[in-house]
Amino acid sequence: MNTGDPAVLARLVRAGLVAAVLAGLAIGAFDLAAPLQRRLADAGFAFLRGHAAPVSDGIVVVGIDEATVAALPEPMTLWHRHLGAFLAVAAQARARVVGVDFVLPDRSHAAIAPDLDRALVDGILRMRQAGGVVIALTVDEGGRPRAVHPVFLGAAGPQGAGFALWRADPDGVVRTFDERLGAGGEAIPTFVGQLSRALGIEPVAGRINYALGTGFDVLPLATVLQWIRDGDERRLVDVLGGKAVLVGSVLPFSDRTRVPVPLARGGAADGDEPGVLVHAQALRTLLAGRTVQPLPSWMAALLAGLAGFAWLGGRRPASAFATVFAGSAVVFGAGLWALARDVLAPVAAVVVTLALAAGARLALEATVAWRERIRLRGVFSGYVSPQVMAEIEAGRLEGLANARRFICVLVMDVRGFTTRAEREPPDRVLALLNELCEQATEAIHGRGGTVDKFMGDGILAFFGAPAPMDDACGAAFGAAVDILERVRRIGDTSPAAAGAPLAVGVGLACGEATVGHVGAATRHSYTAIGDCVNVASRLESLTKEVGMPLVMTKDVAARIGERAGLVPLGVHAIKGHTSLEVVGWR
């Protein structure tokens, strides 16, 4: 495929645009950028939470911390009296609901102390009558529900228990509230869902709004129990009255859940939070009616598909970077704006499509440019100097484009070459010719000239294209003198030149010419067409008549200035051309 053909390139660009849009549609529709989407949403929640205003959601978190464990003499499985007293006081203070995110025993402890069960059951019943109580249920390693003593569940009532479970994302982070946790996807009563129902709000599945509100203040259970012992009823009512109260462990190595943001006030951003705080944030979300919902898949696909038009901006590295950077900035800003309004926009799908589309277009353009450089090297290799070739490949010269240029043409021919070819062995003649052409080409390329063609025992070259020159005539004159010196050395030292004197004639002419690519697809050359080309050839022939190795037009001589060895030769008839005033050099 000839990618240098504009029609072919246009078809590739159109096909690439269609492919980029289709890729965006697929990425958006099938959520193929989900891992990045989760990370970007986490970053958005963290930013918004850092700028969040406090909310009056009426949620109090009572934590079982290290101080509480140290203050209570019994093991946690025998805290019935303390928990019962807490529930009774919460009922007396008119708490709206209490969630016990605490693993209750699966059997009676009456054999240890006859009144243990009674103390806890009494507290559960009082809280149930005052507002509501929800006991957390868990499962074992095999996914089977862990048993809780039926007496406690009975006291809590039919709506008084729910599973304290989450379905974490593949990276282990909890981001979503959804009661469809059954083995077959069926809904089961969850701890947060039952708390929400106890408060008169039917829970709605969706993303937990981690941007909602500031960090929770955790009230140690030991502090509440001390207030109870002190009889500080007023403080208990102020803290617990009219509130949804969650009591659970905040110990550093117990019941921890990975979440995107810190949930405790002043907590470390290590992503590891107490489960009771995750329940509190989810409940806060449900009570505010602000679960975060993703856009429908068709809308995500549409937005990502539109991002595929970034293909059009990927033609150059700078424009590709600008397209991706500016587009991503707009998308990030829009995504953050939407997240603040409880909508999860497909930011990742759009950004990934932007990058893929612009990157793919850039890759296509790089491939086309690479193939064009190879093609240019095939066309110009051997014609121009390595420096000029590098300029053409870098795109700083017009290369194959036809152009009108001022050039100086150099034509060289070997004297008596036909006679030498008749007299000497062909291999020696060929070796001499190759050596002459090699040396002449080095002289021409060394001054930025372009070798147009080898003509039997002659060379046609020009200066001033494809790389423009300020002093094309000076460069051509320098190359001609260098060629004559190199020919003299070959004649003195080369075995191939032995047997007969070696001499060349050089003609120089300057003027405007059309320079460009001429030929067919299978055979072509970079050449110059103009009157100065014909004149240079005639002047090379004139060197034989005037007995000088180098003859140039008066215009060339005027442009190179005063040079030693220049000899005015007057006006001479030029075959196929009007007479010209010429200058020789020896």
N, C-alpha and C positions, 0 to 999 in steps of 0.2 A: 504494500500500500504506500503510495507516494504522499506522505504527510505534508510535503512541501507544496502540493497542489491546493490552492485556496478552496476549491470546491470540496475536496476530500476533507480538509481540516474543518470546514463549515459543517459537514455531515457529522464528523466526530464530536464537534461541540454540541450540536443539537442532540445527538444520541446521549452524550454525557449528561446534559441537562435533564433529559427524561429519566435517566438512570438515577441521578441524584434526588430528584423529586420522589421517585418510586421508593428509593432507599429510605428517605425521610418518612414516607407514609408507613412503611413496614416498621421502622424503629418506633414510631409513635403508637401505631395500632397494637403492636405486640409487646410493648414495654421492654424493648431490647436494651435500653440504657438504665434498667432498674437499679443496678448497684450504684451507679453514679447519682441517680435521682435520689436515692436514700441519703447519700452523703451530702448532697446539696441541700436537701430539705433539713437535715440535721444542722447544717451551718446556718440556714435561714432561721430556724427555731432559736439557735444559740444567740444570733444577733438580735432578734426581736425580744427574747427574754431579757437580754442585757439592757434593753430600753423599755421594758414593760412597766406599767403602772400597777400598784397594788389593787387587788380586787376584793370586794366584800362578799366572799362566797360562803361564809359561815362554816368553814371546815377547820377543825382542830385536830392536830396530830399529837397523840400521847405516846411517847417512845419508851420502850424497854431498853435502857442503855446500860452501860457498865456500872454507873452509879446505882441504878435500881437493883441490878443483880447483886451488888455488894451490900446494899442496904437490907435486902430481904434474906432471912436465914435459911429458908427452905429451898430445895431445888425447884426449878420452874414448873415441873409437873405437879407440884403440890401448892401452887399459888391460888388455890380455890378461894380462900378467905379474902385475899387481897383483891383479886379480880372481882369477886362478888361485892365487896365493899365499894369498889370503884363504880361498878354498874349501878348499885343502889344509889350512890351519891349523884351519878349522872342523871338517873331518873328523877331524883329529888330536885335537881337543878333545872329540870325540864329540857334536857338535851333532846334534839329531834330524833336522832338515831345514833346508835353506837355500833361500829363495826369492829369485831374482835378478830384481828389478823394475827391469830395466836393459836397454835396447835393445841387443841384441848385433848385430854386423854380419851382413850377408847374404852375405858372400863371404870368402874366405881373404885374409889379409894376409901370406902367406908371401913374396911378392915384396918386401915392405918389410923384413921380418926373418924368417928361416926358422923361428925357434923361437917366434914369437908365438902361433900357433894351438896348438902343442904345449903351451905353458905353461897355456893356458886349458882345453884338453881334459883335461890331466892333473888339474887341480883339480876339474873337473866329475866325472870318473870316480872320484876319491878320495871326494868327498862322496856320490856315488851309492852307493858301496859301504859307506860309514859309516852312512848313514841314508837320505838322499834329497835330491834337488835338483830344483827346479822353475824353469824359465826362462819369463819373461813374454813373451807374444806380443801384438802389437798389429795394428791395421788402418790402412789409408791413408784419405784423405779420401773415397774412394768406397766404403768399407766392405770392401775386399778385404784379406785377411791379408797382412801384411808378411812377406817371406821372412827366415828366419834361416839362417845357414850350416848345411847338413845335418850337418856333422861335429859341431857343438855339440849339435844336437838328438839326434843318434844317441848321443852320449856321455851325455846326460841320461836316455835310455831312453824307453820308450813312454808312461810316466806322468809324464815329466819336463818337460812344457810345458803351459801353459794361458793363455787369453786374459785379459789384464789389462783387462777391460771391465766397465762398469756400465750398467744402464739407468736413467738419471736420471728423476726425476719431471718433470712439465711446467714446474716452476720452475727446473729445472736442478740440483736438489739430489739427491745420492745417499743414499737411505734404505734400499734393499732389496738383499739378496743373492738372486740367482736365476740359475741357469745356463741358463734358457730364453731365450737371446739370439740364436738363429738367425733367419734371415729369415722362416721359417715358424713360429717359436715353438718350434723343437726345441732340446733342450739341447746345449750345447757345453762342453768342458772349460774351466773358468776357472782363473785363477791361484790364487785362494783355495781353490777346490774341490779342486784337485790337491794343494795343501799339506795340506788337511784329510785327504784320502785317504792321503797319505804318512804321516800320524800315526795312521792307523787309524780315522778317523771319517768316515762318509758324510755329506756336507753336506746340510743341510735348508734349503730356501728359506724366506725370511721377512724381517722387518725387522731390519736391523742394530741390535744393542742398544747404542746410544750411551750408555746410562746405566751400562754395565758397566765397572767399573774406573776408575782415574784416568788422567791424561795419561801418554803414553809418554815415557820418556827416550830421546833419540836419541844414539847413540854414533857420532861421526864416523868414517868409514872411514879417514881419515888417522891417527887415534889407534890403530886396530887395526893398521894397517900399521907404525906406529912400534913397537908392542909386538912385532910379528913381527921387525923389524930388531933390536930389543933382546934378543930371545930370551926374553921374559917369558912363558914357557909357563904358569906358574901362573895369572897373571891371565887369559890367554886361556881356560884351562879353566874358571876361575870364571865368566867372563862368558858364554862360548859353550856350555859343556858341558851337555848335556841340554836344550838350548833349541831352539825354532823360531826361526830367524834370517831376517829379511827385510832385504835390502840394496837401497836405492833412493835416488833423488834427493830431497833436501829443499831444493833450490835455490828461491829465491823466485819464479822465473818459468819453472819447468819442471815438467811433470807435476803440475798442481794440480787438485784436485777440490773441488767445493762440498759441504759437509756441515753438519749442524745445529749441531755443537758443536766447540770446539777439541779437538784430539786429542793435541797435544804438551804436555808439562808446561810450564805457564807460557805457553802459546801465546795469541795474540790471538784474540778472538772475532770474526773477520772472515768466517767461513764458508768460507775458502779454505785447504785443507789439502793437504800433499803426498800424492800417491797412495799411497805406501808405507804411510803411517799409516792410510789408509782400509782397505787390505788387512789391516793388522795388527788393526784393530778388528773387522773382519768375521771374521778367523780367531779372535780372542779369543771372539767370540760363538759360533762353531761349536764350538770346543773346550769351552766351558762348557755347550753344549747349551741355549743361552738365546736363540735367535732369537725376536723378538717377533711374535706372531701376532694378527691381528685377529679379533674375534668373528665368527661366521658371519653372513651377510647377514640371515638370518631373525631372529636375535637383535637385530641392530642395528635392523632395522625395528620389532621389537616395542618396544624401549626408546624409540625416537624416537616411535612411535605413542602410547605412554603419556604422553610429554611433551606431546602434543596436549591433554591435559586441563588444561594451563595456561590454556586458553580460559576455564575457570571462574573463574580468579583475575584476569582482566583487566577486571573490571567498572568499577573506578575506577583512576585513575592511580597512586595510592599502592599499591593491592593488586597492580596489574600489575607495578610496579617491584619490589615485595617478592617476588612470585612468580618473576620472572625472576632477580632477584639471588640469592635464597635457593636456588632450583632450580639455578642455574648454579654456585653455590658448592658445593653437594652433588655435582653432576656432576663438577666439576673435581677435587674431592677424591677421589671414587670413581675417576675416570679415572687420577689420579696413583697411587693405591693399586694399581690394576690394572696400570699400566705398570711399576711396581716388581716386579711378578710376571709380567712378560713377556707381558702381554695388552694389546692395543690396543683400548680401549673406544671406541664411537662418540660421543665427547664432543661433537664439532661438530654432528653430526646432532641430538642431543638438545637442545643449547643453542639451535641455530637454530630448532628446532621450538618450544621454550619461548618464544623471543622472538616468533616469527611468530604463535603461538596467542594469547599475551597481547596482543600488539600489534593483532592483527586484532579481538579482542573489544573492546579499547579503542577502536578505530576505529569499530566498530559502535555502541558506546554513545555515542561522540561524535556520530555521524551521527544517532542517535535523539534525542539531546539537542538537536542543532541543529534538527532538524525540529520538535521539541516547542517550542523557543523561537519558531520561526516561527509555529507554531499558536497559542501563547499571545499572541504579538504581534497576530495576527489577531483573537483574541478580546478582548484588553484594550486594544488601541490606541485611543486616544480616550476610554477610560473612566477610566484612571488617569493620574497624573502620570508624566513620564519617569523620575523617581527610583524610584517604585514599580514601574514597568515593568522597570527594570534589576534591582531586587531579585527580581522574579518570574523573570526570565530566568536569573538567577544561581542559582536554586533555593533562595533563602533565605526565600521566602514560599510558602505552600501553593498559591497560584494557583487552579486550578479546583476544588480539593477543597472540598466542602461543609463548612461549619463553623458552629458556634454562636458568635456574637460579640456583644459590646456595641458598639453603633454609635450615632451621632447622625445623624438623617436631615434633609436639607435639601430643601424643595420650594419652587420659585419659579414664579410665574406673572405674566404681563404684564397690567396693568390695561387694560381697554377695548380689547383687541386686536381683538376681533370687529368692533367699530364702526369701528376704524381700517382694517381689511381691506376693509370695505364701501365706505369713502369714498375711499381712496387707491389709486393704481395698484398692481397686483400686484408689479411689479418693485421698487418702493420698499418695499413691505411685507416682501418677502422679504429685501431688503438689510438692513432694520432688524432683522428676526428673526435673521439670521445674525450681525450685529454683536453683538446682545445675547447670543446663545448663546456666541459666541467669548469675549466679555469675562467672562461668568459661568463658563465652563469654566476660563479662566486663573485666576480667583479661587479656584475649587474646587481645581484641581490645585496651585496655589501653596501650599496648606495641607495637601497630602497626601490630598485627598479623591478619591472615585471617582464619576464620572458614571455613573449607572445607565441613564438614558434621557432622551431629549428627547420631551416630550409636547405636540405642537403648539406653543403659545407658552409652554410651561413646561419646567422641568428638575427631575428627581429625582436627588439625589446623596446619598451617605452617607460618613461618616468612621469609620474603625476597621477597615476591611477593604478589600482583602486584607491591608494592612499594619496590624497592631495599633497603637493609639495610647494613650498615657497620658492625654491630654486631648482626646478626640474632640469633646466639647461645645465646648471652647474653640476648637478648629480650625474647627468648623462655624459658631460665632458670628462668628469673624473673617472667614470667607469670606462670610457673609451681609452683614456690614457693608461689606465690600469690594465686593460685588455692588451694593449700594444706591448706593455712591459712584460706581461705574463707570456705572450707569444714569443718575445725575444728570448726569455729564459727557457721556454720549451725547445726552441730551435737550438739553443746552446747545449742543453743537457739531456733531452729526451732521446732514447735510442730510436723511437718511432719516427723522429724527424730527421734522422741521419740520411745523407745521400743527396739532399737538395736544400737550397735556402728556403726558410719558412717565413712567409709574410702574409699580412691580412690588410684589408682596407675597411675603413669605418666611415659611415656617413651619418651626420646629425642634422635633423630638421625639427622645428617646433611649430606649434599652432593648435587651433581648436580641432578636436576630433570626437567622434562618438565612440565611447568605450563601453563594452558590455559582453553579454553572453550570446554567442552565435553558434548555431548548429542544430542538430536533432537530439532527441532524447538519448539515443545510443552513441552519438559521437558529437562532441561540441568543444568549443574553446572560448577562452576569454581573450578578446582581441580588440584592436583599435581600427577604426575606419575613418579616413580623412586624407586631405591633400598632403599633409606633412608626412604621412607614411610613404606615399609614392615618391615624394621629393627625397626623403632620406635614402631610399633604395637607389635613386638615380645618382645621388651624390657619392654613394659607395662605389658605383661604377666609374664615376669621374676621377676617383683617386688614381686609377691606372693612367689616365691621360695627363694629369698634372704631376704625377710622380710623388705624391704625398700619401702617408698612411691614413690621414684623417682629414676629411673635408666637411665643412658645415655651412649653413646659410649665414648670411650677414646678421640676421636677427638673432641666431643662437650666439654668434660671437659678441654681439652687443650686450646680450644678457649675462654672459659670463665675465665680462669686463676684461681688463688688461691681463693677459696671460703670456708668459714666455713661450716663444715658439709659434705664435700665430702669424700667418702670412696672408695678406690680402691677395686674392687671385683674380679680382675683377669680375666682369659679367661673363657667364658661360651659358651656352645653350643647353637646355635640359630636355631630353627626349620626352615628348608627350606633355610638355609643360612650357610656359613662357620662360624666357631667359631670366637667370637669377644672378645676383652678386654673391660670390661665395668667398669663404676664408679657409685656408689650409692650416695644418699644424704638423710640425715635425720635431 
